[in-house]
Amino acid sequence: MEIDPTAIRVQVERILGSRYFSGVQRLSEFLRFVVERTLAEREAEIKEYLVAVEVYRRDSSFDPKLDSTIRVEASKLRARLNEYYENEGGADPILITIPKGRYVPRFETRSVPPPPVLAGLRESGIGLKRVSSIWLLVVVLVAVALGATWWIIGRSGQASAPAPAITRITSDVGLTAYPALSPDGSLLAYASDRDGDGDLELWVQPVAGRDPIRLTRSEADETEPVFSPDGSRIAFRSSRDGGGIYLVPALGGTERLLAAGGNHARFSPDGRWLAYSVTNTRFYATSPGSGSAWVVSVDGGPPRRIAPGFASAHYPVWAPDGKHLLLLGRSDAGRPADETMDWWVVPVDGGVPVRTNAHPELRKLRLGGPTWPYWGALVPELWLGEHVFFSAGAQHTSNLWRIRIAPGTWRVDSPPERLTFGSGLETQPSIALGRVVFASVALNQEVWSLPIDVDAGRIKAPVERLTRNAATDNWPSLSEDGRTLVFYSDRSGNGDIWLKNLETGLERALTSTQATEDWPEIAPDGRSFSYHVRVNNRKVAYRRSIDGADPEKVCEICDYMGRTRDGAWDLYTDIRLEPYGIRMRSRSLGTERAFLNHPKAGLFQALLSPDDRWIVFSAHFSATDRRIFIVPFPEGAGSSERDWIPLTGGGCEDIAPHWSTDGNSVYYVSWSDGFSCLKLQRLDPMTKRPTEAAATVAHFHAASRRLGNVGVSQRGLAVAAGRIAFPVQEITGNVWSFMTRTR
């Protein structure tokens, strides 16, 4: 009997939502990939090489004869499926298996075992025919119940209509994304780094597929194109000169700046107005004052702010009536973000905003925003008819969805409907005449290194990759001699701490438990390391030797910063009370005391100088103002802000400070030019005050290769003899298309 593809997809989601697949991103992608290819009758394509390239992001040089990664991962996938069906999925009606030696999944229906009551009836002596009749009745009832279950789940957004046939439109090896269709469906605009210069430029081509036309030529990124309602112009975001929204004729011509600092432009239905947002920080989802929404005439003139009373407002899209805007906003800065962050419908000409309650509805399905380009925010992309289209997912995947907003009440009145079922990041939908285009993007983060004379600040060679796999590698830490690297990786399906000998190239796991271990920091001599574990929603810091001795608990509900070389003091950020302060604990006495506090700023990323006489740290005054300071250590001189030596002036995000090996310079990550770049501040050897303006050591502006997550509280940057290590995020993607109903 042929099994309904929708029922199979529902079963996949049930499996991936279980604890057996929690936190194992690549295995989840592996299962989704082979299932979707099989349902699309493309099982002949499911080969070891294709899985390596499409799921594990290996390059075209991958050789299955030399690299057994996919065979090992397939074995892990089979083991987890077996665990699931032996436990949580024991009564599931559909069995999904991956036969050994193959990668094409097998789908089977399973009969539900008779409930215990029937066994009791048999033992009581009731006749076989009577038992058979009862059992038949039970089977019918179960079948009805299962049918109702599929219907309910389909209505709840866990499944919807069968996945549409999807066609790839572009085939670039780098990053091609931000697609936009003209209203008549004839033209497609997008951003791409295909020219090889490293930045994103705008291109436009007929949907039929003839040669594309390049629209922009600058050294900055041009993204987020959108067509005017008559198709004659394109509005887009450029990062040149501080960023802003420009207008250009659809087939090329003179560009005109319309809104300085703006992003996410959307034309009104009549084409006379442009709505946009101004986003001040990457952390807008929880940060009051981090963004605002505006409307400006396409002919120019002063912009008008929308929802000026909101704590933050982002990404407005027009309602079909042209009189309202839907935006992602936080209405009250004094209440937790989860309580007031939602999609709001706001009258353009003023009036009372209406909360749609979209976020509570989406949280029921545990849906979050994509990790690119919105970094976890659930952003409304466009509003057609009664539906808002958006991208959402869990962990490192996202798909296209839509949800209905009732006319008149402006409230979400039904569960969301899922439109795509891919295993990557599917985002940025644009729709015209039933055609949907979107970007399918892959992210891979690994540890890289810059060979450099760290004391002189002289680069010796180009950046090089230190880790190479399809997992997320992050938070590197180096021993003082630069020979040993410890880092976080989820390559085994769970977050663990790994070690790499940079001389021999050998790697091994230092931790391997069911818990997530992260934020490693190796001691200068390379003999021990610290790390964090999340236990019952409490962050606990441990320290242990590299050779595997029992760990020593250092602190709870804290961000551990390190230990003095003489072993006398431990430093950590206390995260029990806000604003967070830095504390120090005597190991011999077991006592602790406050070291640094500020009434308005959280203090993070403290690091002792090589001689243990100074501490450099990051002070977070707001989401758009994170500064770096130095204070003496340890005799309490740093407890007053007047003793703090400023290294950066504020007004942007300066984080992740790290001393040079001689203690006369500090390296750090700065967003001062709109990108995360590596900077160096030279210091007076005696006073530790800056002696000159900070210098940029390395820019990370390329669209498809950016400095990865160095974090806000965790360190993420490592400096040692001969090298600096940091995470690098590689982004690749292309534009895809399918046909659907939009009403």
Buried (B, 14 or more C-beta within 10 A) or exposed (E): EEBEBBBBBBBBBBBBBBEBBBBBBBBBBBBBBBBBBBBBEEBEEBEBEBBBBBBBBBEEEBEBEEBEBBEEBBEBBBEBBEBBBEEBBEEBBBBBEBEEEEBBBEBEEEEBEBEEEBEEBEEEEBEEEEBEEBBEEBEEEBEEEBEEEBEEBBEBBBBBEBBBEBEEBBEBEBBBBBBBBBBEBEBBBBBBBBEEEBBBBBBBBEBEEEEBBEBBEBEBBBBBBBBBBEBEBBBBBBBBEEBBBBBBEBEBEEBBBBBEBBBBBBBBEEBEBBBBBBBBBBBBBBBBBBBBBBBBBBEEEEBBEBBEEBBBBBBBBBBEEBEBBBBBBBBBEEEEBEEBBBBBBBBBEEEEBBBBBBBEBBEEBEBBBBBBBBEBBBBBBBBBEBBBBBBBBBBBBBBBBBBBBEEEEBBBBBBBBBBBBBBBBBBBBBBBEEBBBBBBBBBBBBBBBBBBBBEEBEBEEEBEEBBEBBBBBBBBBBBBBBBBBBBBBBBEBBBBBBBBEBEEEEBEBBBEEEEBBBBBBBBBEBEBBBBBBEEEEEBBBBBBBBEEEEBBEBBEBBBBBBBBBEEBBBBBBBBEEEBBBBBBBEBEEEEBEEBBBBEEBBBBBBBBBBEBEBBBBBBBBBBBBBBBBBBBBBEBEBBEBEBBBEBBEBEBBBBBBBBBBBBBBBBBBBBBEBBBBBBBBBBEEEEBEBEEEBEEBBEBBBBBBBBBBBBBBBBBBBBBBBBBBBBBBBBBBBBBBBEBEBE
